Amino acid sequence: MTSGGGDEGPRALLARVDPSVRRLELRVQDGTTLDVPLYDCPNIPEVRFASLLLPRDVALESVAGFGAKNEELERFDLRFYQGRWEDRH
């Protein structure tokens, strides 16, 4: 998982997720949730990525991966990345 961006333009969220993840949900600090698009690599079936461009002022809270039955598989806290972003921008 990583989050970053330059001095201008949108912020990027990029994650490598397990192939069992069928949906990735981003929660921002205002309580809003966003679905993060997933991308497979046909030549390497064990690799799945998720990426999303975000406005620079969105404060990240967490990202959660959900399985085929919409069960939460794992949640990752993004407040560390958010703090680093705020320190640099």
Contacts in CASP RR format, 6 or more apart in sequence:
PFRMAT RR
TARGET T0000
AUTHOR 0000-0000-0000
METHOD contacts of the structure
MODEL  1
MTSGGGDEGPRALLARVDPSVRRLELRVQDGTTLDVPLYDCPNIPEVRFA
SLLLPRDVALESVAGFGAKNEELERFDLRFYQGRWEDRH
1 13 0 8 1.000
1 14 0 8 1.000
1 15 0 8 1.000
1 16 0 8 1.000
1 63 0 8 1.000
1 76 0 8 1.000
1 78 0 8 1.000
1 81 0 8 1.000
2 13 0 8 1.000
2 14 0 8 1.000
2 15 0 8 1.000
2 81 0 8 1.000
3 11 0 8 1.000
3 12 0 8 1.000
3 13 0 8 1.000
3 14 0 8 1.000
3 60 0 8 1.000
3 78 0 8 1.000
3 81 0 8 1.000
3 82 0 8 1.000
3 85 0 8 1.000
4 11 0 8 1.000
4 12 0 8 1.000
4 13 0 8 1.000
4 81 0 8 1.000
4 85 0 8 1.000
5 11 0 8 1.000
5 12 0 8 1.000
7 89 0 8 1.000
9 56 0 8 1.000
10 53 0 8 1.000
10 54 0 8 1.000
10 55 0 8 1.000
10 56 0 8 1.000
11 53 0 8 1.000
11 54 0 8 1.000
11 55 0 8 1.000
11 56 0 8 1.000
11 58 0 8 1.000
11 85 0 8 1.000
12 51 0 8 1.000
12 52 0 8 1.000
12 53 0 8 1.000
12 54 0 8 1.000
13 26 0 8 1.000
13 36 0 8 1.000
13 50 0 8 1.000
13 51 0 8 1.000
13 52 0 8 1.000
13 53 0 8 1.000
13 54 0 8 1.000
13 60 0 8 1.000
13 63 0 8 1.000
14 49 0 8 1.000
14 50 0 8 1.000
14 51 0 8 1.000
15 24 0 8 1.000
15 36 0 8 1.000
15 49 0 8 1.000
15 50 0 8 1.000
15 51 0 8 1.000
15 63 0 8 1.000
16 47 0 8 1.000
16 48 0 8 1.000
16 49 0 8 1.000
16 50 0 8 1.000
17 24 0 8 1.000
17 38 0 8 1.000
17 48 0 8 1.000
17 49 0 8 1.000
17 50 0 8 1.000
17 65 0 8 1.000
18 48 0 8 1.000
18 73 0 8 1.000
19 40 0 8 1.000
19 45 0 8 1.000
19 46 0 8 1.000
19 47 0 8 1.000
19 48 0 8 1.000
20 67 0 8 1.000
20 68 0 8 1.000
20 73 0 8 1.000
21 38 0 8 1.000
21 48 0 8 1.000
21 50 0 8 1.000
21 65 0 8 1.000
21 66 0 8 1.000
21 67 0 8 1.000
21 73 0 8 1.000
22 38 0 8 1.000
22 66 0 8 1.000
22 67 0 8 1.000
22 68 0 8 1.000
22 70 0 8 1.000
23 35 0 8 1.000
23 38 0 8 1.000
23 65 0 8 1.000
23 66 0 8 1.000
23 67 0 8 1.000
23 70 0 8 1.000
24 35 0 8 1.000
24 36 0 8 1.000
24 38 0 8 1.000
24 50 0 8 1.000
24 63 0 8 1.000
24 64 0 8 1.000
24 65 0 8 1.000
24 66 0 8 1.000
25 33 0 8 1.000
25 34 0 8 1.000
25 35 0 8 1.000
25 36 0 8 1.000
25 63 0 8 1.000
25 64 0 8 1.000
25 65 0 8 1.000
25 66 0 8 1.000
26 33 0 8 1.000
26 34 0 8 1.000
26 35 0 8 1.000
26 36 0 8 1.000
26 52 0 8 1.000
26 60 0 8 1.000
26 62 0 8 1.000
26 63 0 8 1.000
27 33 0 8 1.000
27 61 0 8 1.000
27 62 0 8 1.000
27 63 0 8 1.000
27 64 0 8 1.000
28 34 0 8 1.000
28 58 0 8 1.000
28 59 0 8 1.000
28 60 0 8 1.000
28 61 0 8 1.000
29 59 0 8 1.000
29 60 0 8 1.000
29 61 0 8 1.000
29 82 0 8 1.000
30 59 0 8 1.000
31 61 0 8 1.000
34 52 0 8 1.000
36 50 0 8 1.000
36 51 0 8 1.000
36 52 0 8 1.000
36 63 0 8 1.000
37 50 0 8 1.000
37 51 0 8 1.000
37 52 0 8 1.000
38 48 0 8 1.000
38 49 0 8 1.000
38 50 0 8 1.000
39 48 0 8 1.000
39 49 0 8 1.000
39 50 0 8 1.000
39 51 0 8 1.000
40 47 0 8 1.000
40 48 0 8 1.000
41 47 0 8 1.000
41 48 0 8 1.000
41 49 0 8 1.000
56 89 0 8 1.000
59 82 0 8 1.000
60 78 0 8 1.000
60 79 0 8 1.000
60 81 0 8 1.000
60 82 0 8 1.000
60 85 0 8 1.000
61 77 0 8 1.000
61 78 0 8 1.000
61 79 0 8 1.000
61 82 0 8 1.000
62 75 0 8 1.000
62 76 0 8 1.000
62 77 0 8 1.000
62 78 0 8 1.000
62 79 0 8 1.000
63 75 0 8 1.000
63 76 0 8 1.000
63 78 0 8 1.000
64 72 0 8 1.000
64 73 0 8 1.000
64 74 0 8 1.000
64 75 0 8 1.000
64 76 0 8 1.000
65 72 0 8 1.000
65 73 0 8 1.000
65 74 0 8 1.000
65 75 0 8 1.000
66 72 0 8 1.000
66 73 0 8 1.000
67 73 0 8 1.000
END
